[in-house]
């Protein structure tokens, strides 16, 4: 995949954008821009990572020092891909982003952008904190999240369970 520009950004992904997860295709579609896997890593700072709303969306909540060091993947992306990730994350209306230190499995410290939720209902802090997100049959990620709104975080609606 060829780069659109020489300017590259490092982005840490911890949810549906990781390899094997439902939105990884965003990083592999050439029309979205350039993306290259760099390494697996973990946030230096602890955060609460929870799954919420009826769409089972992973949320990294802006409450540093609470939760766990989060496992994810580091990608190098060009400006076009970064802009498309902003569209996916509905930045800055839904998710915000900031620069954080990520430590790779080989103990290298890498400065990366990561997306997180700054404004959220306190009830999300009552959910189980994850160290890593993985889509599951018990709580499947729902593609229709594109219809979701930030207010969905404040509703108690849960998605119907998958039939057995």
C-alpha positions in Angstrom: 0.0 0.0 0.0 1.6 3.3 -1.0 1.6 6.4 1.3 -0.4 9.5 0.4 2.1 11.7 2.2 5.5 11.4 3.9 4.0 12.6 7.2 3.2 9.5 9.4 1.5 9.3 12.8 1.7 6.5 15.3 -1.8 5.4 16.6 -2.5 2.9 19.4 -5.6 0.8 18.8 -7.1 -1.2 21.6 -10.6 -2.2 20.4 -12.4 -3.1 17.1 -9.5 -1.8 15.0 -7.0 -4.5 16.1 -6.2 -7.5 13.9 -9.0 -10.1 14.0 -11.5 -7.6 15.2 -14.6 -6.2 13.4 -13.2 -2.9 12.2 -9.7 -3.9 11.3 -10.7 -3.6 7.6 -10.5 0.2 8.1 -6.7 -0.1 8.5 -6.3 -2.5 5.5 -8.4 -0.8 2.8 -6.1 1.1 0.5 -8.7 3.7 -0.3 -8.6 4.8 3.4 -4.9 5.6 3.2 -1.7 4.0 4.4 -1.4 1.9 7.6 1.4 -0.3 8.7 1.5 -2.5 11.9 4.4 -1.5 14.1 4.1 -3.6 17.3 2.0 -4.8 20.1 2.1 -2.6 23.1 0.6 -1.6 26.4 -0.3 1.8 27.8 2.1 3.2 30.4 -0.8 4.8 32.1 -3.7 2.7 33.6 -7.2 3.4 32.2 -10.6 1.8 32.5 -11.5 -0.1 29.3 -15.1 -1.1 29.3 -17.7 -2.4 26.9 -20.9 -0.4 26.8 -24.1 0.5 25.0 -26.4 -1.8 23.2 -23.8 -1.9 20.4 -21.1 -3.4 22.7 -18.6 -0.7 21.9 -15.2 -0.7 23.7 -14.7 2.6 25.5 -11.3 3.8 26.9 -12.5 6.2 29.6 -10.5 9.3 30.4 -9.8 8.4 34.0 -6.0 7.9 34.2 -4.8 5.8 37.1 -8.0 3.8 37.2 -8.3 0.3 35.6 -5.4 -1.5 33.9 -2.6 -1.0 31.5 -4.3 -1.6 28.2 -3.0 -4.0 25.6 -3.3 -3.1 21.9 -1.5 -2.5 18.7 0.6 0.4 17.3 0.1 1.4 13.7 1.9 4.0 11.6 -0.7 5.8 9.4 -0.6 8.7 6.9 -2.7 11.8 7.1 -5.5 10.3 4.9 -5.8 7.2 7.2 -5.6 9.4 10.3 -8.5 11.5 9.0 -10.5 8.4 8.2 -9.9 7.1 11.7 -11.2 10.4 13.0 -14.4 9.8 11.0 -14.8 6.3 12.4 -14.3 7.5 16.0 -16.5 10.6 15.4 -13.6 12.8 16.6 -14.0 15.2 18.3 -17.7 14.9 19.1 -17.7 11.3 20.4 -14.1 10.2 21.0 -11.3 12.6 21.7 -7.6 11.8 21.2 -4.4 12.5 22.9 -0.8 11.5 22.9 0.3 8.8 25.3 3.4 6.6 25.9 3.0 3.0 24.9 5.6 0.3 25.7 6.1 -2.4 23.1 6.7 -6.1 24.0 10.4 -5.4 23.3 10.3 -2.7 26.0 10.6 0.2 23.6 8.7 3.4 24.5 6.7 4.8 21.6 4.7 8.0 21.6 1.3 7.4 20.0 -2.1 8.9 19.5 -5.0 7.1 21.2 -8.7 7.7 21.2 -10.6 8.0 24.5 -13.9 9.1 25.9 -13.6 12.3 28.0 -17.3 12.8 28.9 -19.1 9.7 30.1 -21.7 8.6 32.6 -20.4 7.4 36.0 -22.2 4.1 35.5 -19.6 3.1 32.9 -17.1 3.0 35.8 -19.2 0.2 37.4 -18.6 -2.1 34.4 -15.8 -4.7 34.5 -12.5 -3.2 33.5 -10.7 -5.1 30.7 -7.0 -5.2 30.0 -7.7 -6.1 26.3 -10.8 -6.0 24.1 -11.9 -9.1 22.1 -15.2 -9.3 20.3 -17.2 -12.2 21.8 -20.4 -14.2 21.1 -21.8 -13.3 24.5 -21.5 -9.6 23.8 -21.1 -9.3 20.0 -20.0 -5.9 18.6 -22.8 -4.5 16.5 -21.9 -2.9 13.1 -25.0 -0.7 13.4 -23.1 1.4 16.0 -22.7 3.9 13.1 -26.3 4.8 14.0 -25.3 5.4 17.6 -25.0 8.7 19.3 -22.9 9.9 22.3 -26.1 9.9 24.3 -26.3 6.1 24.0 -23.7 5.9 26.8 -26.2 7.5 29.1 -29.0 5.0 28.3 -29.5 1.8 30.1 -30.5 -0.1 27.0 -28.7 -3.3 26.4 -28.7 -5.3 23.2 -30.9 -8.3 23.2 -28.9 -11.5 23.9 -28.0 -13.7 21.1 -30.5 -16.6 20.7 -29.1 -19.9 21.9 
